[in-house]
Amino acid sequence: MQIIIPILVVISALVFAPSARAQTDQPTAAAPAPAVAGPAPPAVSASQPQQKSTWNNGERCVQHTTKDVSAEIPDDHPNGPALVPASYFMPAGGPFKVAIDEPYNADNRYFGLILPPENQKFFFLEGASINAARIADNDPLVAQNIVEQSAALLTLQVPAAIDSFWRHVTLYVWYCDSVTHRPKYLSKLTIRTSSPVYSALIVWPVVILLYLVVAVALSRANIKNVKWYRYLDPVYMTAGSDGKGSLSKLQILFFSLIVFGLLSYIVVRTGVLSDLSSSVLLLLGITGFGSAAAKGTDEQKNTLSFENRSWLIRKGWLTPQGFAAINDASWHDIITNDNGEFDVYRYQSCIFSLIVGGALLVGGINELASFTIPGTLLGILGLSQAVYIGGKVVTKSPIGELDGAIDDLRGLEKKFVDTSIRTQDPNPAAGGQPLDIAIRRAGKSVYSEYIEKAKDVRGSFASLTGLQISDSQLEPNVAI
């Protein structure tokens, strides 16, 4: 039940998003907020010298003792402009942005207070805990014409101590001007807070559940008769068409789960779907391109042609499922090349993927829109992918070599069968099985050439697959 309640809260917040913004507390007095004495100074440009602050270090216009704050909260100050939150929840222990629809003045100060509903403990915000800046021109609040371009944007560092189960709290913000160093007005906002603990308890089980659903779905198409929980192994889940572990597909799964989990977590924490930074998009693009290139290379070099695969199935060497039914994906495949040798470039790609994934989990847990991966680290990851793909291109593939050998073997079989059809039996009275007759017609030399090549191919096939081929499975298909 405790899990269902916050889920319903999140869904309600997303469905009724427009009304959620409209429910911010508006001024209760009929009279408009008094204007700030004198015109608001223009925003300081990069070319203009910044005006020296008239505030002394540690000076406040609102004191933060229980007695003083309780005296400041009543309607002794005029009601100020409405506070417009950038998200629908206030994340405990994280940054919270709220705009005030008034021109930004770099010399004015803001002080804040977060008051839980029981009013037993309050949290005073000053200094680094409440920063003001001119809102960016591309901010969603400006783009949607909710606030003016010159508005002030406050960034609050919300104390982790207000951690709660999506309960309402009241945020008070005092605007203090640079002339009197006293509050000019008091703005108020009622909003729900979100807990990092409860949010994690909702999101990460959902991520795990989706992973389990994929594992069960893949087990339904099981061609190896293994237990469903075998597919919980991410390497087994992302195995390639040949049944071996695929590094590129594993990387896509790894980063996709992290980004999905973080996006879901941010939605539950803030009620807003986060944007993705260019670094995250580039990261997903690198792994996606690597996977597509690796798959294309495998299709060219690590698969049997349709004719050869069909020939092996007719001979009984392979099942219709092909190599996927033979190979068993393992972590060994992730750090070795197609010949089973340790591949330092695959290993490099693995360890840097882990580093980037860990940094993404730690740094992107509050906001993915501004998360930045160092360009050099992305470059190393991209270079590892390029070398990984290049290694696949230039390295001889055992399956590719087998495919060429089967081409030659099929050519010798065709030569034997065609010769046996065109040639008369030199000793028809001898009778015998169709193969014996075909050998007499084609000649033992032609048959021996085929059978020797078949034995060589059998050896290569057995070393690659571990399957043993009987002598009867080597014989050419003849029809006399």
Beta strands, then each sheet from edge to edge (+ up, - down):
strand 1: 83-85
strand 2: 89-91
strand 3: 95-103
strand 4: 109-115
strand 5: 123-125
strand 6: 130-134
strand 7: 151-157
strand 8: 168-176
strand 9: 183-194
sheet 1: 1+ 3- 7+ 6-
sheet 2: 2+ 9+ 8- 4+ 5-
end
